[in-house]
Amino acid sequence: MEIKKAAVAGTLESSDCMVTVEPGEGEITLDLDSAVIRQYGKQIRKVIGETLKRLDVTSAKVTVVDKGALDCTIKARVECAVYRSADVRDGLPWGGVIV
C-alpha cells in the first residue's frame, strides 16, 4: 500500500497510542516512544512491523507514542493511520487484513 500523505490515529490517553504515518524514502523507519519500552519494546516493534507487512507497506516513516496500549490497540491504530495516509475510504477491510 502506498503512503500518500501524513496521517494520525489514536490518542495520548492512558492505555492508548498515537501512530503517525508519513511517506517514506524506500524503507520503513520507526520511531518509538513508550513508557514501557524496556519491558515491551521488542513486542511493540514486532506488532507494528507485522501489521505494516500485512498491509503491504514497504516505504513509510512511522512514529508511535505509546501509553501502555495492548497489542490489539496498536494494530488498530497502525491500520487506521495507514488507511488514512493511503486515502482508502471505501470498502475498508477492518479486521479482515489484520489477524
N, C-alpha and C positions, 0 to 999 in steps of 0.2 A: 504494500500500500504506500502510495506516495504522500509524504507530508508536504502540504502546500503552504501552510501558514502556522503561526504560533497559536496554541490553544491551551486552555487550562481546565482542569476538572478537580473537584474536591475542595476541602476547606482546611484551615489550620486549627480546627477544634480537636479536642482530645479524642483519641481512637479513630482518627481520620488521617488522610494525607492529601497534599496538594501536588498534583502532577502537571508539569508544563512540558509540552512537546513543541519543538520548533524544527524547521528544515535543517538537515544535517549536511555534512560535506563528504558524503560517500561512506560513512560509517556511523555506528551508534555510539554516542558518548553519553555517559550517565553521571550526573552529579547528585549524590545522595546525602541528605542531611537528616539525621534521625537521633532522637534522644536515646534510642535503644540499639544504636549501631554496633556496639561491642558484643551484645548478646545475639542480635538477629540480623546484622548487616549482610552476611552471606545469603541468608534465606530471602531477604528483601530483594537483593540484587538478582537472585535466581528467579523469583516470581516475576519481576519486571522483564528480565531477559526472555523468559519463556513466553510471556504474554506478547511481547513485541514480535517474537519469532512466529507465533501462531497467527498474528495479524499481517505477516509478510512485510514488516517494516525493516528495511535494510540501511536506511540513512536517516538519522534524526539526532537532535540534541534533546536529551530528556533530563529534566530537573525534578527531583522528588524531595519534598519536605514532609517527613513522616512524624506523626504524633502518636505512634503506637497502634497503627492500623493493622487489622488482621489481613491475612493473605487474600481473602475474598474481596476485601475493600480495595486493596492495592490493585488487584486485577481489574476490578470495575472502573477505578479511576484512570488507569492506563488506557483501557479500552475506550472509555468515553473521550479522553483527551485526543487519542489517535483519530477516532472518527470525526471529531470536531475539526481537527487540523487538516484532515483529508477532504473536508467538506462533504462527508457522507451524511445524507439526511433521510433518504428513503430506503425502505427495506432493510433496516438495521437488524443484523442477526444477533441481538443481545443474548448473551449466554450460549448461543449456538456455536460460536467460534471458540470461546474460552471454556475449556473443560475443567 
